[in-house]
Amino acid sequence: MDSINPTAMFAALSQETRLQVFRRLIKAGPKGLLSGEIGEQMGVRQNTMSANLAILLNAGLIRNERQGRSVRYFANIPAISDLLRFLLEDCCGGDSALCNPLVASLASVSEDQR
C-alpha cells in the first residue's frame, strides 16, 4: 500500500466529473486522451478540466505525457490494480480462497504494466 494513497484516490473519485474523466481514460486504454479531447467530449471548459485532471493526477489515478504542446492523459493501471488489491486483501471473512484468484489476477496486471 506504500505506493498508493486510498483516501486521496477515493476523494478524487468522489466528484462526478472526475469520476467520468477517470472512466473515459480507463476506456481509452493505452492510447489515452488529450486533455482537450476529454473537455470537448464532456462539454467542460479547459480551466475546469485542467483542475480536475490535476486532482486525479495528484491522487495517482492517472498519469500524463507531454506531446509537443499537448498533454495526453492515461489511466494509471498499476496504481488502480494496487488499490483494488488493497481493498480485497482481507476479503471474504478470512476465507482467502474465495478472493485469491481475483487478487492474483490484479497482481499480475499490475506487474505487467510497470
Buried (B, 14 or more C-beta within 10 A) or exposed (E): EEEBBBEBBEEBBEEEBBBBBBEBBBEBEEEBBBBEBBBEEBEBEEEEBBEBBEBBBEBBBBBBEEEEEEBBBBBBBBBBBBBBBBEBEEBEEEEEEEBEEBBEEBBEBBEEBE
